[in-house]
Amino acid sequence: MLFHVRMDVNIPKDMPKEEADQIKMTEKAYSQALQQQGKWRHLWRITGQYSNISIFDVDSNEELHNLLQALPLYPYMNIEVMALNRHPSSVRDSDA
Ligand SMILES: O=C(O)C[C@H]1C=CC(=O)O1
């Protein structure tokens, strides 16, 4: 199942830099592990914003929910999720 996910990151301005850097490093490793597993299929920065557009490929809503809640930056994010279906006019044979 494919999902379009937008993440807007809002780290509190008063968080010490060392703490913020540590969370970002942990987040990077977590996201790269999911990318290697093929669950986090695309990761794009939105130009000019501390936000990303991502495509996840997971087995269920519950799996996506659990993956997102485990993000180290989760407490500092607003997340929007859109479930995706194949479009009947798509010229592609597959989304794999
Ligand atoms: O920077 C972000 O967009 C937030 C998050 C997503 C992947 C990652 O490494 O950090």
The ligand as an ORCA input file, in Angstrom:
! r2SCAN-3c Opt
* xyz 0 1
  O      14.549     16.278      7.687
  C      13.360     15.872      7.623
  O      12.625     16.107      6.665
  C      12.805     15.029      8.743
  C      13.273     13.637      8.716
  C      13.006     12.796      7.569
  C      14.099     12.088      7.287
  C      15.146     12.555      8.093
  O      16.314     12.185      8.123
  O      14.685     13.554      8.880
*
